Amino acid sequence: MSHLDVTFVLLLGLFFDLFITGWNFEKFHWLISGFN
């Protein structure tokens, strides 16, 4: 598995979690702010 494959799987899992849990914008904004 290459680095790109791992990144893609992680992103796919993240978006899947967003849809399943009905993640709202505030939590997503908080997550993005945590990386900055």
N, CA, C and O atoms as a DFTB+ gen file, in Angstrom:
144 C
 N C O
     1  1       0.848      -1.202       0.000
     2  2       0.000       0.000       0.000
     3  2       0.882       1.250       0.000
     4  3       1.768       1.394       0.842
     5  1       0.635       2.133      -0.933
     6  2       1.430       3.363      -1.003
     7  2       0.873       4.420      -0.056
     8  3      -0.218       4.272       0.495
     9  1       1.644       5.486       0.119
    10  2       1.226       6.580       1.009
    11  2      -0.080       7.201       0.521
    12  3      -0.936       7.574       1.323
    13  1      -0.228       7.309      -0.800
    14  2      -1.449       7.895      -1.359
    15  2      -2.666       7.029      -1.056
    16  3      -3.744       7.538      -0.751
    17  1      -2.481       5.724      -1.143
    18  2      -3.598       4.806      -0.854
    19  2      -4.057       4.966       0.586
    20  3      -5.255       5.003       0.867
    21  1      -3.093       5.061       1.496
    22  2      -3.421       5.213       2.921
    23  2      -4.180       6.514       3.146
    24  3      -5.182       6.529       3.861
    25  1      -3.710       7.613       2.541
    26  2      -4.367       8.915       2.692
    27  2      -5.794       8.857       2.161
    28  3      -6.716       9.386       2.781
    29  1      -5.970       8.215       1.017
    30  2      -7.295       8.114       0.409
    31  2      -8.256       7.352       1.310
    32  3      -9.407       7.751       1.487
    33  1      -7.770       6.245       1.883
    34  2      -8.604       5.427       2.769
    35  2      -8.988       6.216       4.018
    36  3     -10.129       6.145       4.474
    37  1      -8.032       6.970       4.574
    38  2      -8.307       7.767       5.769
    39  2      -9.344       8.841       5.468
    40  3     -10.259       9.056       6.263
    41  1      -9.212       9.516       4.328
    42  2     -10.179      10.544       3.945
    43  2     -11.552       9.934       3.699
    44  3     -12.573      10.495       4.099
    45  1     -11.568       8.786       3.042
    46  2     -12.831       8.099       2.772
    47  2     -13.521       7.729       4.081
    48  3     -14.732       7.894       4.222
    49  1     -12.742       7.230       5.032
    50  2     -13.293       6.878       6.335
    51  2     -13.827       8.095       7.063
    52  3     -14.864       8.030       7.723
    53  1     -13.103       9.226       6.939
    54  2     -13.532      10.458       7.598
    55  2     -14.873      10.924       7.052
    56  3     -15.788      11.226       7.818
    57  1     -14.992      10.985       5.721
    58  2     -16.248      11.437       5.115
    59  2     -17.391      10.464       5.403
    60  3     -18.539      10.874       5.570
    61  1     -17.064       9.163       5.460
    62  2     -18.076       8.154       5.792
    63  2     -18.606       8.401       7.197
    64  3     -19.810       8.320       7.440
    65  1     -17.683       8.706       8.134
    66  2     -18.087       9.017       9.509
    67  2     -18.953      10.272       9.551
    68  3     -19.916      10.344      10.315
    69  1     -18.609      11.253       8.732
    70  2     -19.378      12.503       8.703
    71  2     -20.822      12.225       8.319
    72  3     -21.747      12.751       8.939
    73  1     -21.016      11.392       7.288
    74  2     -22.371      11.092       6.825
    75  2     -23.134      10.243       7.843
    76  3     -24.321      10.465       8.082
    77  1     -22.448       9.274       8.436
    78  2     -23.105       8.348       9.366
    79  2     -23.551       9.068      10.630
    80  3     -24.664       8.850      11.108
    81  1     -22.692       9.922      11.175
    82  2     -23.001      10.572      12.447
    83  2     -23.762      11.880      12.270
    84  3     -24.155      12.511      13.251
    85  1     -23.971      12.290      11.009
    86  2     -24.660      13.554      10.772
    87  2     -23.884      14.728      11.349
    88  3     -24.457      15.647      11.935
    89  1     -22.576      14.679      11.170
    90  2     -21.671      15.700      11.699
    91  2     -22.101      17.091      11.249
    92  3     -22.376      17.317      10.070
    93  1     -22.156      18.016      12.196
    94  2     -22.556      19.375      11.844
    95  2     -21.346      20.234      11.509
    96  3     -20.210      19.806      11.714
    97  1     -21.573      21.439      10.998
    98  2     -20.498      22.290      10.504
    99  2     -19.566      22.754      11.618
   100  3     -18.366      22.923      11.401
   101  1     -20.124      22.960      12.811
   102  2     -19.300      23.451      13.918
   103  2     -18.214      22.447      14.306
   104  3     -17.065      22.820      14.543
   105  1     -18.594      21.171      14.368
   106  2     -17.607      20.139      14.692
   107  2     -16.555      20.053      13.591
   108  3     -15.367      19.902      13.877
   109  1     -16.984      20.147      12.345
   110  2     -16.057      20.074      11.224
   111  2     -15.114      21.275      11.252
   112  3     -13.916      21.130      11.006
   113  1     -15.648      22.454      11.550
   114  2     -14.841      23.667      11.634
   115  2     -13.831      23.544      12.775
   116  3     -12.685      23.975      12.644
   117  1     -14.259      22.956      13.894
   118  2     -13.378      22.754      15.040
   119  2     -12.238      21.810      14.672
   120  3     -11.095      22.010      15.082
   121  1     -12.568      20.769      13.885
   122  2     -11.561      19.809      13.456
   123  2     -10.520      20.483      12.561
   124  3      -9.318      20.269      12.723
   125  1     -10.995      21.302      11.613
   126  2     -10.091      22.005      10.707
   127  2      -9.212      22.987      11.486
   128  3      -8.017      23.107      11.215
   129  1      -9.813      23.689      12.456
   130  2      -9.060      24.655      13.254
   131  2      -7.973      23.957      14.070
   132  3      -6.919      24.534      14.336
   133  1      -8.237      22.718      14.460
   134  2      -7.266      21.962      15.238
   135  2      -5.994      21.667      14.453
   136  3      -4.926      21.494      15.041
   137  1      -6.104      21.608      13.129
   138  2      -4.940      21.312      12.291
   139  2      -4.125      22.565      11.979
   140  3      -2.968      22.471      11.569
   141  1      -4.728      23.734      12.172
   142  2      -4.042      24.980      11.818
   143  2      -3.252      25.601      12.952
   144  3      -2.633      26.650      12.772
